[in-house]
Amino acid sequence: MKTMRAFLTGIFTVCCGFTAIKAQDVYLSIPENNILNRVEFTSVPTRVMTNANRTNWDYAFLGLLPIAPTFTSVSGAAFTHSSSSSTLPGSTLLWQLESMGGQLPSAGYSGSLPGFQSFSTSPVKWYEPPSSIFFGGGFNRGNINFTFKIPAAQFTANAFRAGNYSMDITQNYNDFTPINFKTILVIPQTIRWLTSSLTKYVEVSSLNDYRTTNTKVWDLGNTEIANTVDFNFWAKTAATNIQFTSSKGVPGTRNIAAVKLGSNGPALTTKALSADFQNFSAANFTVAAGNRNSFIPQLYVSADDFKNLFFEAGTYTFDLNFNAKSTDNSINNLQNTAVQLKVLPLSEITIPSSGRNVNFNFNTAEHYTNGQSQTIPNQIILSNNESFELYVKSDENYFKKAGLQTDINSNILQIGINGSPVTVPLSKTPQKILLNGTPVLDRGLNVTYTIPPARAQSLVGKENTTYSINIYYSFTAI
């Protein structure tokens, strides 16, 4: 019976020993903030191995030469990704012994703790024992903890793809368990907008903007997106139409499809906007070195659409909804940009040089009897982006002769616009000659000047000379 008890006890001890040396991998979860903001990562003290028995280092050759504890990578010089061909150089991760059994080993004579170092395919010492056993240098039983670090420069230089990067490590002290383990860097899935313009304001203050044949282009500012997964850039508008409020407070809408979205480089394809999400990516945005992608979205409006749809004075607004969505649709991140196009009230009256003088010659009896009338084609080139009325007036109530006032009243001359029912006698007081004009760009007006028979007859007997008066045209918005 005694013999059997000893045998069973031995079996039990062997089984327990086998359980104790079961491998444990070292998992280091790297926070997304460190990756995306490129901030140095430093772990809490992390158990790598366990020492249940030893209190002293090994020494070879009669205890004269210390055997340093080492780590060696047996899977290569790089960390390899579990589900892609992505790798990280071994220098990405640095480590240093933090404690053995709760404290650092005794240094003794010339024992030392190396600084932070990285794994290599050659043995790397993680502690330098004393030069001889006679100088002591023991340590405590218990957990063997290390501190791990990823310098900020590594986050700038490398692409950290979501998933696990691992390296197989072996160590040379049989009493430390495990002998072999994996060091695994756990990278989270994340997409984050770092920079993007939340508002875009465009102001139009010149009619010349509508006279060009070039497409209008407005950039939305630099967009920078940090990511650990490949993603696509989706966009839509919050409503089916552009909202418009005229300078007089009158609401309206414009077709959102008149505005296209693209980029100043090859990052985005150019498509018309709509209220449905569309993928604007020319190709997937991949996980690049530094974990950031930058580009400049731009809005485009053709010259014709700009002139036809965005000419009226007022404010045009719409909201853009952007979505950076992973290619497997597992995660996404939204960003909105409010776009406002402000068109200032703009007006212009131009009289070409060929139409600046209107001459009436009275040199026959018929001229005095029947009066005279003449129409000047396109004498006025008119632009106004508000509803308007056109007025005419003279600088004086009487014609002048050689700069001096005469008794010929300005009202002998009547003025009208072809197509307008109004004809008015010229006066120093502004008078309306075009009613309810709608916004228009570079519209040519034919102006008719008339001296009716009764007025012409009043000129009989006047001195044979030149009489002149200045005429002014002006707008009033309605």
C-alpha positions as CSV (number, residue, x, y, z in Angstrom):
1,M,0.0,0.0,0.0
2,K,2.8,2.4,0.8
3,T,4.4,1.8,-2.5
4,M,1.2,2.4,-4.4
5,R,0.7,5.8,-2.6
6,A,4.1,7.0,-3.6
7,F,3.5,6.0,-7.2
8,L,0.2,7.9,-7.4
9,T,1.7,10.9,-5.8
10,G,4.5,11.0,-8.4
11,I,1.9,10.8,-11.2
12,F,0.0,13.7,-9.7
13,T,3.2,15.8,-9.4
14,V,4.1,15.3,-13.0
15,C,0.6,16.4,-14.2
16,C,0.7,19.5,-12.2
17,G,4.1,20.4,-13.6
18,F,2.9,20.0,-17.2
19,T,-0.1,22.3,-16.5
20,A,2.2,25.0,-15.1
21,I,4.3,25.3,-18.2
22,K,1.4,25.8,-20.6
23,A,2.3,28.7,-22.9
24,Q,0.7,32.1,-22.4
25,D,0.9,34.7,-25.1
26,V,1.6,38.4,-24.4
27,Y,-1.2,40.6,-25.7
28,L,-0.6,44.3,-26.0
29,S,-3.7,46.3,-26.9
30,I,-2.7,49.6,-28.5
31,P,-5.2,52.4,-27.9
32,E,-6.5,54.1,-31.0
33,N,-5.6,57.5,-29.6
34,N,-1.9,56.6,-29.6
35,I,-2.1,55.3,-33.1
36,L,-4.1,58.1,-34.7
37,N,-2.5,61.0,-32.7
38,R,1.0,59.5,-33.0
39,V,1.5,59.5,-29.2
40,E,4.0,57.2,-27.5
41,F,2.5,54.1,-26.1
42,T,3.8,52.7,-22.8
43,S,2.2,49.7,-21.2
44,V,1.5,48.9,-17.6
45,P,3.9,46.3,-16.1
46,T,2.9,43.2,-18.1
47,R,3.6,39.6,-17.1
48,V,5.6,37.8,-19.7
49,M,6.9,34.8,-17.7
50,T,6.6,33.2,-14.3
51,N,9.4,31.9,-12.1
52,A,8.3,29.4,-9.5
53,N,11.6,28.0,-8.4
54,R,14.7,30.0,-9.1
55,T,16.4,32.7,-7.0
56,N,19.8,32.9,-8.8
57,W,21.2,33.2,-12.3
58,D,23.0,30.4,-14.1
59,Y,26.7,30.5,-14.4
60,A,28.9,28.4,-16.7
61,F,32.5,27.3,-16.5
62,L,32.7,26.8,-12.7
63,G,30.5,29.7,-12.0
64,L,32.8,32.2,-13.6
65,L,30.8,33.3,-16.6
66,P,27.2,34.4,-16.2
67,I,24.5,33.1,-18.5
68,A,22.4,36.2,-19.4
69,P,18.6,35.6,-19.9
70,T,17.7,36.4,-23.5
71,F,14.8,36.7,-25.9
72,T,15.0,35.5,-29.5
73,S,12.5,35.9,-32.3
74,V,12.0,32.6,-34.1
75,S,9.5,33.9,-36.6
76,G,11.6,36.5,-38.3
77,A,12.6,40.1,-37.9
78,A,9.1,41.6,-38.3
79,F,5.7,41.3,-36.6
80,T,3.3,39.7,-39.1
81,H,-0.4,40.4,-39.4
82,S,-2.8,37.6,-38.8
83,S,-5.0,38.2,-41.9
84,S,-3.0,40.2,-44.4
85,S,0.5,40.6,-45.7
86,S,1.0,43.7,-43.6
87,T,4.1,43.7,-41.3
88,L,5.7,45.9,-38.7
89,P,9.4,46.0,-38.2
90,G,10.8,44.4,-35.0
91,S,12.0,47.9,-33.9
92,T,8.4,49.0,-33.6
93,L,8.1,47.5,-30.1
94,L,10.6,48.2,-27.3
95,W,10.7,46.4,-24.0
96,Q,12.6,46.4,-20.7
97,L,12.4,44.3,-17.6
98,E,10.2,45.9,-14.9
99,S,10.4,43.4,-12.0
100,M,11.0,39.8,-11.0
101,G,8.8,38.7,-8.1
102,G,7.8,42.3,-7.5
103,Q,11.2,44.0,-7.7
104,L,14.3,44.3,-9.9
105,P,17.0,41.7,-9.4
106,S,19.9,42.4,-7.2
107,A,22.7,43.9,-9.3
108,G,25.6,42.7,-7.3
109,Y,29.0,43.3,-8.9
110,S,28.5,44.8,-12.4
111,G,25.1,43.3,-12.9
112,S,22.9,45.7,-14.9
113,L,19.5,46.4,-16.5
114,P,19.7,47.1,-20.2
115,G,17.7,50.0,-21.6
116,F,14.7,49.6,-23.8
117,Q,15.5,47.3,-26.7
118,S,13.6,45.3,-29.4
119,F,13.2,41.7,-30.4
120,S,15.7,40.3,-32.9
121,T,16.4,37.0,-34.6
122,S,19.6,36.9,-32.5
123,P,19.5,36.6,-28.7
124,V,18.9,39.8,-26.9
125,K,19.8,40.1,-23.2
126,W,17.1,41.4,-21.0
127,Y,19.3,41.5,-17.9
128,E,23.0,41.4,-17.4
129,P,23.8,39.1,-14.4
130,P,26.8,39.8,-12.1
131,S,30.1,38.8,-13.5
132,S,30.5,35.9,-11.1
133,I,28.3,33.8,-8.8
134,F,30.5,34.9,-5.8
135,F,29.1,38.5,-6.1
136,G,25.5,37.4,-5.5
137,G,22.8,39.0,-7.6
138,G,19.7,36.9,-6.9
139,F,16.1,37.6,-7.6
140,N,12.6,36.8,-6.3
141,R,10.3,34.1,-7.3
142,G,7.0,35.1,-9.0
143,N,5.9,36.9,-12.1
144,I,8.5,38.3,-14.5
145,N,7.1,41.6,-15.7
146,F,8.2,43.8,-18.5
147,T,7.3,47.3,-19.6
148,F,6.6,47.7,-23.4
149,K,6.8,50.9,-25.4
150,I,6.1,52.0,-29.0
151,P,7.8,55.4,-29.6
152,A,5.7,58.1,-31.3
153,A,8.1,58.0,-34.3
154,Q,7.0,54.5,-35.0
155,F,3.3,55.6,-35.3
156,T,4.4,58.1,-37.9
157,A,6.7,55.8,-39.9
158,N,4.5,52.7,-40.1
159,A,1.0,51.6,-41.1
160,F,-0.9,50.0,-38.2
161,R,-3.7,47.9,-39.7
162,A,-6.5,46.7,-37.5
163,G,-6.0,43.1,-36.3
164,N,-3.2,41.2,-34.6
165,Y,0.5,41.5,-35.3
166,S,2.5,38.7,-33.8
167,M,6.1,37.5,-33.3
168,D,7.1,34.2,-31.9
169,I,9.6,34.5,-29.1
170,T,11.7,31.9,-27.2
171,Q,13.8,32.4,-24.1
172,N,16.7,30.5,-22.7
173,Y,15.9,29.8,-19.0
174,N,14.0,26.5,-18.7
175,D,12.8,27.3,-15.2
176,F,11.1,30.4,-16.5
177,T,7.7,29.6,-18.1
178,P,6.7,29.7,-20.8
179,I,9.8,28.9,-22.9
180,N,8.0,29.9,-26.0
181,F,5.3,32.6,-26.4
182,K,3.9,35.0,-28.9
183,T,4.0,38.8,-28.5
184,I,0.9,40.1,-30.1
185,L,0.1,43.7,-30.9
186,V,-3.7,44.2,-31.0
187,I,-4.7,47.1,-33.2
188,P,-8.4,48.3,-33.0
189,Q,-10.7,49.0,-35.9
190,T,-11.1,52.8,-36.2
191,I,-11.8,55.6,-38.6
192,R,-11.6,59.2,-37.3
193,W,-12.0,62.6,-38.9
194,L,-9.0,64.7,-37.8
195,T,-9.5,67.8,-39.9
196,S,-12.4,68.9,-42.1
197,S,-14.2,72.2,-42.7
198,L,-17.5,72.2,-40.9
199,T,-18.7,75.2,-42.9
200,K,-18.0,76.6,-46.3
201,Y,-18.9,80.2,-47.1
202,V,-18.7,81.5,-50.7
203,E,-19.5,85.1,-51.5
204,V,-20.1,86.4,-55.0
205,S,-19.6,90.1,-55.4
206,S,-18.9,90.7,-59.1
207,L,-21.0,90.2,-62.2
208,N,-17.9,89.1,-64.0
209,D,-18.2,85.8,-62.1
210,Y,-21.2,85.1,-64.3
211,R,-19.6,86.2,-67.6
212,T,-16.8,83.6,-67.5
213,T,-17.1,80.3,-69.3
214,N,-15.0,78.4,-66.7
215,T,-16.5,75.9,-64.3
216,K,-16.9,77.3,-60.7
217,V,-14.7,75.5,-58.2
218,W,-14.8,75.8,-54.5
219,D,-12.6,73.7,-52.3
220,L,-13.9,72.5,-48.9
221,G,-10.6,72.7,-47.1
222,N,-8.1,70.0,-46.3
223,T,-9.8,66.8,-45.1
224,E,-7.6,64.4,-43.1
225,I,-9.0,61.0,-41.9
226,A,-7.1,58.7,-39.6
227,N,-7.8,55.0,-40.1
228,T,-6.7,51.5,-39.2
229,V,-9.0,49.9,-41.8
230,D,-9.5,50.5,-45.5
231,F,-12.4,52.8,-46.2
232,N,-14.5,54.5,-48.9
233,F,-15.6,58.1,-48.9
234,W,-19.4,58.4,-49.2
235,A,-21.4,61.7,-49.6
236,K,-24.9,63.0,-49.9
237,T,-26.9,66.1,-49.2
238,A,-29.3,66.4,-46.3
239,A,-32.2,67.5,-48.5
240,T,-33.2,66.9,-52.1
241,N,-32.9,70.6,-53.1
242,I,-30.7,73.6,-52.4
243,Q,-32.6,76.1,-50.2
244,F,-32.7,79.6,-51.5
245,T,-33.8,82.9,-49.8
246,S,-33.7,85.9,-52.0
247,S,-32.4,89.3,-50.9
248,K,-36.0,90.3,-50.3
249,G,-36.7,87.3,-48.1
250,V,-38.6,85.2,-50.7
251,P,-37.9,81.5,-50.4
252,G,-37.2,79.1,-53.3
253,T,-35.2,76.0,-54.2
254,R,-32.6,74.9,-56.8
255,N,-31.7,71.5,-58.1
256,I,-29.0,69.9,-56.0
257,A,-27.8,68.0,-59.1
258,A,-26.4,71.2,-60.5
259,V,-23.6,70.9,-57.9
260,K,-20.9,68.2,-58.3
261,L,-18.4,66.9,-55.8
262,G,-14.9,65.8,-56.6
263,S,-11.4,66.6,-55.4
264,N,-8.3,68.6,-56.5
265,G,-6.5,65.3,-57.1
266,P,-7.2,61.7,-58.0
267,A,-8.7,60.8,-54.6
268,L,-12.3,61.3,-55.5
269,T,-14.4,60.8,-58.7
270,T,-16.6,63.7,-59.7
271,K,-20.3,63.1,-59.5
272,A,-23.5,65.2,-59.2
273,L,-24.7,65.4,-55.6
274,S,-28.0,63.8,-54.5
275,A,-29.9,63.1,-51.3
276,D,-28.8,59.5,-51.5
277,F,-25.3,58.4,-50.3
278,Q,-22.9,57.7,-53.2
279,N,-19.3,56.3,-53.0
280,F,-17.0,59.0,-54.4
281,S,-13.8,57.1,-53.8
282,A,-11.7,56.7,-57.0
283,A,-10.2,53.7,-55.1
284,N,-10.2,52.4,-51.6
285,F,-8.4,54.6,-49.1
286,T,-5.9,52.2,-47.6
287,V,-4.1,52.1,-44.3
288,A,-1.0,54.2,-45.1
289,A,2.1,55.0,-43.2
290,G,1.2,57.2,-40.4
291,N,-2.4,56.0,-40.5
292,R,-3.7,59.1,-42.3
293,N,-5.3,60.0,-45.6
294,S,-5.5,63.6,-46.8
295,F,-7.3,65.2,-49.7
296,I,-9.3,68.3,-50.6
297,P,-12.9,67.8,-51.6
298,Q,-14.2,70.4,-54.1
299,L,-17.6,71.5,-55.4
300,Y,-18.1,72.2,-59.1
301,V,-20.9,74.2,-60.9
302,S,-20.8,74.6,-64.6
303,A,-20.7,78.1,-66.0
304,D,-24.2,77.8,-67.5
305,D,-25.7,76.4,-64.3
306,F,-24.0,79.1,-62.2
307,K,-25.5,81.8,-64.4
308,N,-28.9,80.3,-64.7
309,L,-29.5,78.9,-61.2
310,F,-27.3,81.0,-58.9
311,F,-27.6,84.5,-60.4
312,E,-30.4,85.9,-58.3
313,A,-29.2,87.9,-55.2
314,G,-29.7,86.0,-52.0
315,T,-28.4,83.0,-50.0
316,Y,-28.2,79.4,-51.3
317,T,-27.6,76.8,-48.6
318,F,-27.3,73.0,-48.3
319,D,-25.7,70.5,-45.9
320,L,-23.3,67.9,-47.0
321,N,-23.2,64.6,-45.2
322,F,-19.9,62.7,-45.4
323,N,-19.3,59.2,-44.3
324,A,-16.0,57.4,-44.1
325,K,-17.1,53.8,-44.2
326,S,-14.9,50.7,-44.0
327,T,-14.8,48.6,-47.1
328,D,-16.4,45.7,-45.2
329,N,-19.1,48.1,-43.9
330,S,-18.3,47.1,-40.3
331,I,-17.5,50.6,-39.0
332,N,-18.0,54.2,-40.2
333,N,-17.6,57.8,-39.1
334,L,-19.8,60.7,-40.2
335,Q,-18.9,64.3,-40.7
336,N,-21.2,67.2,-41.9
337,T,-20.3,70.4,-43.8
338,A,-22.8,73.3,-44.1
339,V,-22.4,75.1,-47.5
340,Q,-23.6,78.7,-47.9
341,L,-23.3,80.7,-51.2
342,K,-24.1,84.4,-50.7
343,V,-24.8,86.3,-53.9
344,L,-24.7,90.1,-53.1
345,P,-27.1,92.5,-54.9
346,L,-25.3,93.4,-58.1
347,S,-26.4,95.8,-60.9
348,E,-24.8,97.5,-63.8
349,I,-25.9,99.8,-66.6
350,T,-23.5,100.2,-69.5
351,I,-24.0,102.5,-72.5
352,P,-21.6,101.6,-75.4
353,S,-19.6,104.5,-76.7
354,S,-21.4,104.2,-80.1
355,G,-24.7,105.0,-78.3
356,R,-23.7,107.8,-76.0
357,N,-24.9,110.6,-78.2
358,V,-28.4,111.0,-79.6
359,N,-28.7,113.7,-82.2
360,F,-31.9,115.4,-83.5
361,N,-31.3,117.6,-86.5
362,F,-34.0,120.2,-87.4
363,N,-33.3,121.3,-90.9
364,T,-36.5,120.8,-92.8
365,A,-40.1,121.9,-92.3
366,E,-41.2,118.3,-91.9
367,H,-39.0,118.0,-88.9
368,Y,-40.9,120.8,-87.2
369,T,-44.3,119.7,-88.4
370,N,-44.2,116.0,-87.8
371,G,-41.6,115.8,-85.0
372,Q,-38.9,113.2,-84.9
373,S,-38.3,109.7,-83.4
374,Q,-35.3,107.4,-83.3
375,T,-34.5,104.1,-81.7
376,I,-31.0,103.3,-80.6
377,P,-30.5,99.5,-80.7
378,N,-28.9,98.0,-77.6
379,Q,-28.1,101.5,-76.3
380,I,-28.3,100.2,-72.7
381,I,-26.7,96.9,-71.6
382,L,-28.4,96.1,-68.4
383,S,-27.5,93.6,-65.6
384,N,-29.3,93.3,-62.3
385,N,-29.7,90.2,-60.1
386,E,-32.7,91.5,-58.3
387,S,-36.2,92.4,-59.5
388,F,-35.9,96.0,-60.5
389,E,-37.4,99.1,-62.1
390,L,-35.5,101.3,-64.5
391,Y,-35.7,105.0,-64.2
392,V,-34.6,107.9,-66.4
393,K,-34.0,111.6,-65.6
394,S,-32.1,114.6,-66.9
395,D,-29.5,116.7,-65.0
396,E,-31.5,119.8,-65.6
397,N,-35.1,120.8,-66.4
398,Y,-33.9,122.8,-69.5
399,F,-31.6,122.3,-72.4
400,K,-28.4,124.2,-72.4
401,K,-26.6,126.2,-75.1
402,A,-22.9,126.5,-74.8
403,G,-23.2,125.6,-71.1
404,L,-25.9,128.1,-70.4
405,Q,-29.5,127.4,-69.6
406,T,-32.1,128.1,-72.2
407,D,-35.9,128.2,-72.1
408,I,-36.3,124.9,-74.0
409,N,-37.9,122.5,-71.5
410,S,-36.5,119.0,-71.1
411,N,-40.0,117.6,-71.4
412,I,-40.0,118.1,-75.2
413,L,-38.1,114.8,-75.3
414,Q,-40.0,111.6,-74.5
415,I,-38.1,108.4,-73.7
416,G,-39.3,104.8,-73.8
417,I,-37.9,101.2,-73.9
418,N,-39.0,98.9,-76.7
419,G,-41.3,96.3,-75.2
420,S,-42.3,98.5,-72.2
421,P,-45.7,100.2,-72.3
422,V,-44.3,103.3,-70.6
423,T,-43.1,106.4,-72.4
424,V,-42.2,109.5,-70.2
425,P,-41.3,113.1,-70.9
426,L,-37.8,113.8,-69.7
427,S,-37.5,115.6,-66.4
428,K,-35.0,116.2,-63.6
429,T,-37.3,114.0,-61.4
430,P,-36.5,110.3,-62.0
431,Q,-39.4,108.6,-63.8
432,K,-40.0,104.9,-64.3
433,I,-39.6,103.5,-67.9
434,L,-39.3,99.8,-67.2
435,L,-41.6,98.0,-64.8
436,N,-41.1,94.7,-62.9
437,G,-37.8,93.8,-64.4
438,T,-36.6,90.3,-63.5
439,P,-33.0,89.4,-62.8
440,V,-31.0,89.6,-66.0
441,L,-27.4,89.5,-67.2
442,D,-26.2,91.8,-70.0
443,R,-29.6,92.4,-71.5
444,G,-29.5,94.9,-74.4
445,L,-32.3,97.5,-74.4
446,N,-33.5,99.4,-77.4
447,V,-34.3,102.9,-76.4
448,T,-36.7,105.2,-78.3
449,Y,-36.3,108.9,-78.2
450,T,-39.2,111.0,-79.5
451,I,-39.9,114.7,-80.0
452,P,-43.6,114.7,-80.8
453,P,-45.1,117.2,-83.3
454,A,-46.4,119.7,-80.8
455,R,-43.1,119.8,-79.0
456,A,-41.2,120.1,-82.2
457,Q,-43.2,123.0,-83.3
458,S,-42.3,124.9,-80.1
459,L,-38.7,125.0,-81.5
460,V,-39.7,127.1,-84.4
461,G,-37.9,130.4,-84.2
462,K,-35.2,129.2,-81.9
463,E,-31.6,130.1,-82.6
464,N,-29.9,127.9,-85.1
465,T,-27.4,126.2,-82.8
466,T,-26.8,123.1,-80.7
467,Y,-28.8,122.5,-77.6
468,S,-27.9,119.6,-75.2
469,I,-29.0,117.9,-72.1
470,N,-27.5,114.9,-70.1
471,I,-29.7,111.9,-69.5
472,Y,-29.2,109.4,-66.6
473,Y,-30.5,105.9,-66.1
474,S,-30.8,104.2,-62.8
475,F,-32.2,101.1,-60.9
476,T,-34.5,100.7,-58.0
477,A,-34.8,97.2,-56.6
478,I,-38.3,96.0,-55.9
